[in-house]
Amino acid sequence: MVSFTFTRIILFAAAINGAVALPMNTTEPEDFSILSRSGTPSSTGYSNGYYYSWWTDGAAQATYANGGGGQYSLNWSGNNGNLVGGKGWNPGFSGR
């Protein structure tokens, strides 16, 4: 009896696995294109004793560069895309 129940469980699992593994309809094209990132990749860290944070979604050409002291430069071309960047003090640092 135990082997009969075990066999039924295995057959049931195989049937579920086969149903899930069925191939998708490949006759209809789908657009899964990925936008390529351009410019400076997102990052955080310290530069010349100042904390900096830079994030972009990569939808536009955007470059960020740390300068001396608390200075930085930002170039953004295009009327789309999102970005946030700057240099200053770390908001998570308890000494400020």
Secondary structure, DSSP 8 states (H G I E B T S, - for coil): -HHHHHHHHHHHHHHHHHHHT-----SS----------BS--EEEEETTEEEEEEE-SSSEEEEEE-STT-EEEEEESS---EEEEEE--TT-TT-
